Structures are given as structure tokens and as C-alpha cells.
């Protein structure tokens, strides 16, 4: 990808190192969760990606929510 901009590169790449600590999980019905691992069995929900607008109103997918993950 080529990016033509007058903005300095450090502003464009700002925050990219935070994304390295994130995990993407695909759920049923086309839902994708972006999680930040907090420990062995917990993760913080960073972002929901879904094509269903109702998913964004569901409190289970609220950003910032701590999820218990079972392996």
C-alpha cells in the first residue's frame, strides 16, 4: 500500500505498537472480536466487527468489557 500524505510518519504510525498486543477471534454469525489479553484466562474487549447493527447494541459486546476465556 502506498500512502501519499503531508503528515509526518510518526503521527501516522502513532498507536501501532499497542495493536501488537491484540488478538482477533472469529465468532459465529460473522462476528469478530478484537481482544487484549490480560492474563491466562481473561481478556478485555477492544473492538467488535460485525455486519449486524444489532450486535453493537448488545451489552455482551461492549468495548472495555472483561471476558473470561476458557481454553
OpenMM code with the backbone's topology and positions (N, CA, C; nanometers):
from openmm import Vec3, app, unit

residues = "UNK UNK UNK UNK UNK UNK UNK UNK UNK UNK UNK UNK UNK UNK UNK UNK UNK UNK UNK UNK UNK UNK UNK UNK UNK UNK UNK UNK UNK UNK UNK UNK UNK UNK UNK UNK UNK UNK UNK UNK UNK UNK UNK UNK UNK UNK UNK UNK UNK UNK UNK UNK UNK UNK UNK UNK UNK UNK UNK UNK UNK UNK UNK UNK UNK UNK UNK UNK UNK UNK UNK".split()
positions = [
    Vec3(0.0842, -0.1166, 0.0000),
    Vec3(0.0000, 0.0000, 0.0000),
    Vec3(0.0888, 0.1230, 0.0000),
    Vec3(0.0525, 0.2205, -0.0795),
    Vec3(0.1247, 0.3469, -0.0867),
    Vec3(0.0370, 0.4540, -0.0243),
    Vec3(0.0955, 0.5331, 0.0626),
    Vec3(0.0224, 0.6389, 0.1308),
    Vec3(0.0874, 0.7727, 0.0969),
    Vec3(0.0128, 0.8590, 0.0314),
    Vec3(0.0613, 0.9931, -0.0027),
    Vec3(-0.0027, 1.0915, 0.0940),
    Vec3(0.0772, 1.1554, 0.1763),
    Vec3(0.0253, 1.2479, 0.2761),
    Vec3(0.1321, 1.3506, 0.3133),
    Vec3(0.0875, 1.4630, 0.3662),
    Vec3(0.1800, 1.5665, 0.4136),
    Vec3(0.2062, 1.5509, 0.5633),
    Vec3(0.1344, 1.4568, 0.6277),
    Vec3(0.1530, 1.4347, 0.7715),
    Vec3(0.2839, 1.3615, 0.7975),
    Vec3(0.3517, 1.3948, 0.9078),
    Vec3(0.4746, 1.3221, 0.9435),
    Vec3(0.4451, 1.1753, 0.9748),
    Vec3(0.5393, 1.0893, 0.9421),
    Vec3(0.5217, 0.9456, 0.9585),
    Vec3(0.4962, 0.9060, 1.1037),
    Vec3(0.5566, 0.9762, 1.2005),
    Vec3(0.5361, 0.9386, 1.3408),
    Vec3(0.3907, 0.9615, 1.3842),
    Vec3(0.3198, 1.0546, 1.3224),
    Vec3(0.1783, 1.0745, 1.3539),
    Vec3(0.0913, 0.9663, 1.2911),
    Vec3(0.1281, 0.9213, 1.1740),
    Vec3(0.0511, 0.8176, 1.1051),
    Vec3(0.0639, 0.6845, 1.1770),
    Vec3(0.1823, 0.6523, 1.2230),
    Vec3(0.2073, 0.5232, 1.2882),
    Vec3(0.1828, 0.5254, 1.4384),
    Vec3(0.1375, 0.6381, 1.4918),
    Vec3(0.1133, 0.6502, 1.6352),
    Vec3(0.0080, 0.5490, 1.6804),
    Vec3(0.0381, 0.4721, 1.7827),
    Vec3(-0.0548, 0.3731, 1.8356),
    Vec3(-0.0414, 0.2354, 1.7736),
    Vec3(0.0412, 0.2174, 1.6730),
    Vec3(0.0555, 0.0864, 1.6087),
    Vec3(0.1163, -0.0166, 1.7035),
    Vec3(0.2045, 0.0258, 1.7930),
    Vec3(0.2660, -0.0700, 1.8838),
    Vec3(0.1652, -0.1247, 1.9840),
    Vec3(0.0577, -0.0510, 2.0111),
    Vec3(-0.0463, -0.1008, 2.1005),
    Vec3(-0.1248, -0.2143, 2.0352),
    Vec3(-0.1401, -0.2121, 1.9034),
    Vec3(-0.2145, -0.3152, 1.8332),
    Vec3(-0.1423, -0.4498, 1.8328),
    Vec3(-0.0120, -0.4500, 1.8562),
    Vec3(0.0645, -0.5743, 1.8551),
    Vec3(0.0218, -0.6665, 1.9691),
    Vec3(-0.0382, -0.6103, 2.0742),
    Vec3(-0.0788, -0.6875, 2.1905),
    Vec3(-0.2256, -0.7297, 2.1806),
    Vec3(-0.2832, -0.7289, 2.0608),
    Vec3(-0.4233, -0.7617, 2.0435),
    Vec3(-0.4404, -0.8919, 1.9664),
    Vec3(-0.5508, -0.9615, 1.9967),
    Vec3(-0.5815, -1.0905, 1.9352),
    Vec3(-0.7178, -1.0799, 1.8679),
    Vec3(-0.7306, -1.1390, 1.7502),
    Vec3(-0.8569, -1.1395, 1.6774),
    Vec3(-0.9215, -1.2774, 1.6874),
    Vec3(-1.0500, -1.2805, 1.7278),
    Vec3(-1.1238, -1.4054, 1.7419),
    Vec3(-1.2500, -1.3961, 1.6576),
    Vec3(-1.2724, -1.4959, 1.5732),
    Vec3(-1.3924, -1.5015, 1.4905),
    Vec3(-1.4980, -1.5864, 1.5593),
    Vec3(-1.6161, -1.5287, 1.5772),
    Vec3(-1.7287, -1.5984, 1.6382),
    Vec3(-1.8293, -1.6361, 1.5303),
    Vec3(-1.9348, -1.7034, 1.5700),
    Vec3(-2.0409, -1.7405, 1.4760),
    Vec3(-2.1157, -1.6167, 1.4285),
    Vec3(-2.1881, -1.6295, 1.3198),
    Vec3(-2.2716, -1.5229, 1.2634),
    Vec3(-2.1910, -1.4030, 1.2144),
    Vec3(-2.0654, -1.4234, 1.1770),
    Vec3(-1.9856, -1.3165, 1.1190),
    Vec3(-1.9322, -1.2154, 1.2174),
    Vec3(-1.9345, -1.2457, 1.3435),
    Vec3(-1.8807, -1.1539, 1.4447),
    Vec3(-1.7312, -1.1784, 1.4630),
    Vec3(-1.6577, -1.0693, 1.4744),
    Vec3(-1.5156, -1.0766, 1.5047),
    Vec3(-1.4884, -0.9876, 1.6253),
    Vec3(-1.4159, -1.0415, 1.7225),
    Vec3(-1.3794, -0.9657, 1.8416),
    Vec3(-1.2301, -0.9389, 1.8407),
    Vec3(-1.1926, -0.8156, 1.8723),
    Vec3(-1.0522, -0.7796, 1.8925),
    Vec3(-1.0337, -0.7709, 2.0436),
    Vec3(-0.9462, -0.8556, 2.0970),
    Vec3(-0.9255, -0.8664, 2.2414),
    Vec3(-0.7832, -0.8306, 2.2795),
    Vec3(-0.7684, -0.7784, 2.4009),
    Vec3(-0.6371, -0.7535, 2.4601),
    Vec3(-0.6212, -0.8505, 2.5769),
    Vec3(-0.5300, -0.9476, 2.5671),
    Vec3(-0.5117, -1.0436, 2.6765),
    Vec3(-0.4677, -0.9739, 2.8051),
    Vec3(-0.5289, -1.0129, 2.9175),
    Vec3(-0.4947, -0.9561, 3.0473),
    Vec3(-0.4229, -1.0561, 3.1364),
    Vec3(-0.4429, -1.1808, 3.1091),
    Vec3(-0.3828, -1.2855, 3.1894),
    Vec3(-0.4074, -1.4184, 3.1216),
    Vec3(-0.3985, -1.5237, 3.2001),
    Vec3(-0.4152, -1.6573, 3.1427),
    Vec3(-0.5581, -1.6826, 3.0954),
    Vec3(-0.6577, -1.6336, 3.1693),
    Vec3(-0.7958, -1.6668, 3.1357),
    Vec3(-0.8866, -1.5450, 3.1185),
    Vec3(-0.8292, -1.4256, 3.1054),
    Vec3(-0.9105, -1.3058, 3.0883),
    Vec3(-0.8582, -1.2195, 2.9742),
    Vec3(-0.9516, -1.1446, 2.9135),
    Vec3(-0.9151, -1.0518, 2.8061),
    Vec3(-1.0135, -0.9358, 2.8064),
    Vec3(-0.9668, -0.8203, 2.7630),
    Vec3(-1.0511, -0.7010, 2.7522),
    Vec3(-1.0970, -0.6873, 2.6078),
    Vec3(-1.2256, -0.6644, 2.5886),
    Vec3(-1.2811, -0.6452, 2.4552),
    Vec3(-1.2456, -0.5051, 2.4063),
    Vec3(-1.1715, -0.4987, 2.2961),
    Vec3(-1.1290, -0.3712, 2.2392),
    Vec3(-1.2264, -0.3263, 2.1316),
    Vec3(-1.2665, -0.4168, 2.0439),
    Vec3(-1.3487, -0.3787, 1.9293),
    Vec3(-1.4326, -0.4969, 1.8824),
    Vec3(-1.5524, -0.4660, 1.8372),
    Vec3(-1.6406, -0.5629, 1.7732),
    Vec3(-1.6492, -0.5276, 1.6262),
    Vec3(-1.6367, -0.6284, 1.5402),
    Vec3(-1.6546, -0.6108, 1.3958),
    Vec3(-1.7679, -0.7035, 1.3551),
    Vec3(-1.8777, -0.6443, 1.3059),
    Vec3(-1.9949, -0.7228, 1.2697),
    Vec3(-2.0726, -0.6505, 1.1609),
    Vec3(-2.1417, -0.7271, 1.0784),
    Vec3(-2.2263, -0.6677, 0.9758),
    Vec3(-2.3701, -0.6499, 1.0243),
    Vec3(-2.4010, -0.6996, 1.1440),
    Vec3(-2.5348, -0.6871, 1.2006),
    Vec3(-2.5392, -0.5684, 1.2974),
    Vec3(-2.6163, -0.4634, 1.2670),
    Vec3(-2.6216, -0.3465, 1.3552),
    Vec3(-2.6703, -0.3785, 1.4964),
    Vec3(-2.7496, -0.4831, 1.5133),
    Vec3(-2.7998, -0.5193, 1.6460),
    Vec3(-2.6872, -0.5652, 1.7390),
    Vec3(-2.5802, -0.6198, 1.6833),
    Vec3(-2.4676, -0.6653, 1.7659),
    Vec3(-2.4042, -0.5497, 1.8431),
    Vec3(-2.4066, -0.4301, 1.7864),
    Vec3(-2.3442, -0.3149, 1.8518),
    Vec3(-2.4271, -0.2635, 1.9688),
    Vec3(-2.5528, -0.3048, 1.9781),
    Vec3(-2.6383, -0.2678, 2.0905),
    Vec3(-2.6392, -0.3740, 2.1995),
    Vec3(-2.5799, -0.4881, 2.1736),
    Vec3(-2.5763, -0.5991, 2.2685),
    Vec3(-2.4711, -0.5702, 2.3762),
    Vec3(-2.5109, -0.5652, 2.5047),
    Vec3(-2.4139, -0.5355, 2.6116),
    Vec3(-2.3035, -0.6401, 2.6260),
    Vec3(-2.3223, -0.7596, 2.5720),
    Vec3(-2.2164, -0.8614, 2.5787),
    Vec3(-2.0943, -0.8206, 2.4977),
    Vec3(-2.1135, -0.7342, 2.3979),
    Vec3(-2.0042, -0.6933, 2.3094),
    Vec3(-1.9613, -0.5484, 2.3334),
    Vec3(-1.9862, -0.4971, 2.4535),
    Vec3(-1.9493, -0.3599, 2.4865),
    Vec3(-1.7974, -0.3474, 2.5011),
    Vec3(-1.7342, -0.2529, 2.4296),
    Vec3(-1.5891, -0.2339, 2.4428),
    Vec3(-1.5499, -0.2018, 2.5868),
    Vec3(-1.4394, -0.2594, 2.6295),
    Vec3(-1.3905, -0.2413, 2.7654),
    Vec3(-1.4335, -0.3522, 2.8595),
    Vec3(-1.5254, -0.4331, 2.8160),
    Vec3(-1.5735, -0.5432, 2.8999),
    Vec3(-1.4649, -0.6488, 2.9174),
    Vec3(-1.4536, -0.7015, 3.0387),
    Vec3(-1.3580, -0.8067, 3.0687),
    Vec3(-1.4272, -0.9414, 3.0446),
    Vec3(-1.3665, -1.0245, 2.9602),
    Vec3(-1.4228, -1.1549, 2.9273),
    Vec3(-1.3385, -1.2646, 2.9903),
    Vec3(-1.4048, -1.3667, 3.0399),
    Vec3(-1.3364, -1.4862, 3.0894),
    Vec3(-1.3261, -1.5835, 2.9724),
    Vec3(-1.2064, -1.6281, 2.9451),
    Vec3(-1.1809, -1.7160, 2.8323),
    Vec3(-1.1442, -1.8536, 2.8847),
    Vec3(-1.2125, -1.9548, 2.8326),
    Vec3(-1.1832, -2.0922, 2.8702),
    Vec3(-1.1076, -2.1584, 2.7583),
    Vec3(-0.9960, -2.2158, 2.7877),
    Vec3(-0.9137, -2.2819, 2.6861),
    Vec3(-0.9470, -2.4289, 2.6816),
] * unit.nanometer
topology = app.Topology()
chain = topology.addChain("A")
for resn in residues:
    res = topology.addResidue(resn, chain)
    for name in ("N", "CA", "C"):
        topology.addAtom(name, app.Element.getBySymbol(name[0]), res)
